[in-house]
Amino acid sequence: MSKIWGMRGFLASSTGVLCAVLTLSLAPPASAAAGPIAGAAVPGSTQSLPLVPLAGSRAPGAAAERGLAPRTVHSFSLVGVVWDDPAVELHGRVLVRTRANGTGRWSGWQELEVHNQDHGPDPDTAEGRSNRMRGSTAPLWVGDSDGVQVWVRADEPGSGTTRAPRLPEGLRVELVDPGKEPRDAIPPPSSPPTGGSDGPDAEVITSVVDGGLAPLNALGIPGTSKRPTAMTEAKGGKAGKIAMSAGLPRQPYVAPRPRIVSRSGWGADESLREGGFLYTDTVKAAFVHHTATGNNYGCSQAPSVIRSIYRYHVVSSGWRDIGYNFLVDKCGTIYEGRAGGVEKPVMGAHTLGFNSDTTGIAVIGSYDGTAPSAAAADGLAQLTAWKLGLFGRDPRAKTYLVSGGGNLYPKGENVRLNVISGHRDGYATECPGRLLYGELGLVRSVAARYQGR
């Protein structure tokens, strides 16, 4: 979750760094060198800049405060902070300011969510044991920018301890440029196929990375039916009752496939991720997340946001692929996430301890203080109805999952959870945000309606 702080409030709440901030110019010097671009790829690139002790800080050279003075850099749109050891948590605050490209106007201070480890791969998997893994904050979408300033401060030790506050080693800021949009990135909605069955066989489709989408559309996976928007009607709107006849499933737990923008459709650079795919036995549950990247994006920018998250997860955090299996934007558009096949039980890196036999769906944005749109909630309901239905799951039911270890459930514990759960149900975290979490009861009911129940 991001929080925007005015300069006065920032200084008042951070007196220990007052001198440091006052000694830094709020406009980057004209002679500031642009940071090096590491890991350049098409589309997009990542600049990785080390965070250093701030001149004039309370404890120069100490690990308790680090940052980056205002600096001109190459264009970027997403920012995050990473460190060397993924097993080390950052106990403190991370704030950034950015300058809009071409305007010279600086944003207010924005706070990055530091507790991002709970979104990663399970530690006992090959992905989790990779020496490429790094600790990381949640990323923040800031739009097209050419300047950055960073301040990180460790929490003071609690009462009764003399332990000096410290920060993880190897702190650096990652500035991600999503690159240009692929041509015709998001296909228009496709008409449902005529004839055929509404049963499970009609729902099976292969991912673009499996080479099976060309006969349909290389950029998108068409939906298998058209129907009214259930969420509008469920919220008391005037869309009318949901039709439970032609084009809707006739069997329990089977729902029409919604239109899905493929990885090719949002412009995934397949050379970034590791080759091959990871699968589990089944899909017992869906975990709902928010990306915590902020809500300052337009729906036409969603593919850029996803490309940036993808690059941040792989290049900056060291994961094998984007962590989420699917993403949904504020307009309700659904996107394929981790590669391997949208209809298959692909193992993601979204809920530490519960990545096996689950699917992870992230709503793009931050939803602790902002409610998700009805379109986003409906997209979530459509997607969970179809995906869970492929594996015979009732969205309103509960199921048992074996914990892989976390801060709520020890490794090996058999845990009873909702078939549609929030991230916080499996791990002590704010994700998916208070207001999105509060919508999950309605999402379960609407998903069941899409299954014809």
Number of C-alpha atoms within 10 A of each C-alpha: 26 22 14 16 18 13 13 9 11 18 16 12 12 12 12 15 21 16 15 21 21 12 13 16 11 14 17 20 12 8 8 13 12 14 15 12 15 13 13 11 13 14 16 19 22 27 23 21 19 16 20 21 21 25 17 15 20 17 15 15 13 16 19 21 27 25 24 20 25 22 23 23 22 19 23 28 22 25 29 28 30 26 24 18 17 22 12 15 17 26 17 17 15 22 23 26 21 27 25 19 19 11 9 14 13 19 17 17 22 22 20 25 22 21 20 19 22 21 24 27 26 24 17 11 10 11 20 20 13 13 12 17 24 22 25 31 22 23 28 30 24 22 21 17 25 21 25 24 22 25 23 26 22 19 16 15 13 9 7 6 8 9 10 12 17 18 21 19 13 14 24 23 25 24 30 29 27 28 18 13 17 16 10 11 18 21 18 12 15 16 12 16 13 9 7 8 13 20 17 18 10 13 20 13 17 16 22 23 16 10 10 14 18 13 7 12 17 19 24 27 28 23 17 20 20 17 14 12 21 27 26 19 15 20 11 9 12 9 14 13 13 19 15 15 10 11 19 23 21 17 14 15 25 28 33 28 28 24 25 24 29 30 25 20 24 26 25 25 16 14 9 16 20 13 11 9 13 14 14 14 12 17 22 23 29 24 25 29 29 26 27 27 25 21 20 13 18 11 15 12 13 20 24 26 29 25 25 29 27 26 29 29 25 20 23 28 26 23 25 27 25 27 26 29 26 25 29 28 29 21 18 21 21 25 27 26 28 25 30 21 22 22 17 21 23 27 27 33 28 28 30 24 28 27 26 26 19 26 29 28 29 26 26 25 28 26 25 19 12 14 17 25 14 19 19 22 27 24 28 28 26 28 26 33 31 26 26 27 26 23 18 15 25 25 28 16 13 16 15 14 23 18 20 21 19 18 13 14 17 14 13 12 13 14 15 12 17 21 24 30 22 28 28 20 19 24 20 14 17 20 27 27 26 17 15 25 24 14 14 18 13 17 27 23 19 29 30 26 23 28 27 21 17
